[in-house]
Amino acid sequence: MQVNPIVGNIYVPKSNQTSRSSVNGFMSTMAKAAGESSSYKVYLKKDDMLYSGGNGTGLSFYLKYAEDSTADNPKVVARGVDENGKEFEQTINVKDVNPQNATVVEMHALEAVSGAPKRNGLTSLPMGSENVGLNQRQDFMAAFKKNIADMNLLGEYGIAQEYGKLLHFYEKFEDAGFSKTNQDNITGVSSTAFSSNNVLKDIITLGNDIKTVNASEFKEVQSANYKLVPESDVGALRIYVDGESAGLFFPENMTIQEDTTTGLKVLVGEIPGVKDSWYDAIPVTDELEKALTEAIGVEEIPHKKLEGYYIGTHEGTGIRYLMRPGDEGRGGKVLLCNAVDEARYKALAEEYAKKYPNLVTSEEAGLFYASLEIRGMAHRGGNGIVMTHPGNISYNDNDDAKKNWSAKIDERTWELMLGWFENHRLNTEEMTMFKYWDDLINKIGGSYERIWSDDELRQGYLYQ
């Protein structure tokens, strides 16, 4: 499902578009190269270069293997100009690059040597990490996690999965290191080659028979309603339901979890070692379980009690969702268990489109809002949609954008609001006016910062 929503004042590009940060950096680079700054240099990529590029700060550089680089100890030389137009040269020992504390130059060296997959063929680095100076260090792993959480919140699940794959790649790369593919002990760019194959070898134990599962041995399986496809670049299995991707599942995820309250069986896909609001989940039918055994090459998939999550139920439709405690307002996965659930899900999406035609202008947008409502993040008002999130609450009016409002809240206030939500219903007639939330937040002892639009400021706070 590809969604191009506008939530508050945040615009999210479509999944098939280049990320805005990459576009801005490229345009800035080209503008400066065209004459805005006579000191800016652009390095055209040559055959012996691993990388050539720059960003919007003015930083521009290229990468080559160092003369003393070897397969066991790869070294890269970076040459270029920094954000101030000053020439620089650095030698990077790639095995020492720490993605949790690296410069953008070091990360491009790691990217080039490791063969990391690139989004849109451009970069494997997280969104928002490019426009920095030469020596500015960042936590790129934390940036990936933020990208994943942001894209899931805004319904861009495809982009979230792409960033999840990259995060997993760099995590496994840190663990596994380099795998030499050229046994000739020759230095130089033409003969020094590396592979990330070791990154893909996630081996786990299934069941009591000590059966090991290697991601590289996953097989493609097609059944009546499911298609299971190995993705060898990250060592995981993608599951399609009726032709649409339901998520990416790693070897560590291949245990069916059963909820003792509802009896529902689910497969939960997490990035191994990462505990944030990104995860995939799919209800498990007998058909899917059989397909899983064939795809991963075992006789039986182990079962266990659902741990670390709970199953919630949307009051209006009865549709269930998976949530990790603490992810309320920012995560969770809708679980469509049967044809009835699917019909109710589509009906809820159509209700949004019918009631708010100026806000919901496509089927995909309707499904996006339906997903948010089921997970407790969207609320239907008389003539607009209220969104609640641990960092803010906002309202979008269907007819008059001047009536839109937004406010920042902190985690403490969000926790107080969650407690209130558990025991009270929202007043759909009043909740679209900010005064309702002002009274509520004061009542529960929370705090907020009202964000005024330019129209509101010019017109004297008309819609308080």
HELIX and SHEET records of a PDB file:
HELIX    1   1 ARG A   20  ALA A   31  1                                  12    
HELIX    2   2 LYS A   32  GLU A   36  3                                   5    
HELIX    3   3 VAL A   94  ASP A   96  5                                   3    
HELIX    4   4 VAL A  104  SER A  114  1                                  11    
HELIX    5   5 PHE A  140  LEU A  153  1                                  14    
HELIX    6   6 TYR A  157  ALA A  176  1                                  20    
HELIX    7   7 ASN A  197  LEU A  200  5                                   4    
HELIX    8   8 ALA A  215  GLU A  217  5                                   3    
HELIX    9   9 PRO A  251  ASN A  253  5                                   3    
HELIX   10  10 ASP A  286  ILE A  296  1                                  11    
HELIX   11  11 ALA A  339  LYS A  355  1                                  17    
HELIX   12  12 GLU A  363  ILE A  374  1                                  12    
HELIX   13  13 ALA A  401  LYS A  403  5                                   3    
HELIX   14  14 GLU A  411  ASN A  423  1                                  13    
HELIX   15  15 PHE A  434  ILE A  444  1                                  11    
HELIX   16  16 ASP A  454  GLN A  459  1                                   6    
SHEET    1   A 2 ILE A   6  VAL A   7  0                                        
SHEET    2   A 2 ILE A  10  TYR A  11 -1                                        
SHEET    1   B 4 TYR A  51  GLY A  54  0                                        
SHEET    2   B 4 SER A  60  TYR A  65 -1                                        
SHEET    3   B 4 LYS A  75  VAL A  81 -1                                        
SHEET    4   B 4 GLU A  87  ASN A  93 -1                                        
SHEET    1   C 2 SER A 179  LYS A 180  0                                        
SHEET    2   C 2 PHE A 194  SER A 195 -1                                        
SHEET    1   D 2 ILE A 203  LEU A 206  0                                        
SHEET    2   D 2 LYS A 211  ASN A 214 -1                                        
SHEET    1   E 4 VAL A 221  GLN A 222  0                                        
SHEET    2   E 4 TYR A 226  GLU A 231 -1                                        
SHEET    3   E 4 ALA A 236  VAL A 241 -1                                        
SHEET    4   E 4 GLU A 244  PHE A 249 -1                                        
SHEET    1   F 4 ASP A 280  PRO A 283  0                                        
SHEET    2   F 4 LYS A 265  GLY A 269 -1                                        
SHEET    3   F 4 ILE A 256  GLU A 258 -1                                        
SHEET    4   F 4 HIS A 303  LYS A 305  1                                        
SHEET    1   G 3 TYR A 310  THR A 313  0                                        
SHEET    2   G 3 ARG A 320  MET A 323 -1                                        
SHEET    3   G 3 LYS A 333  LEU A 335 -1                                        
SHEET    1   H 5 ALA A 378  ARG A 380  0                                        
SHEET    2   H 5 GLY A 384  HIS A 389 -1                                        
SHEET    3   H 5 ASN A 392  ASP A 397 -1                                        
SHEET    4   H 5 TRP A 405  ILE A 409 -1                                        
SHEET    5   H 5 TYR A 448  ILE A 451 -1                                        
END                                                                             
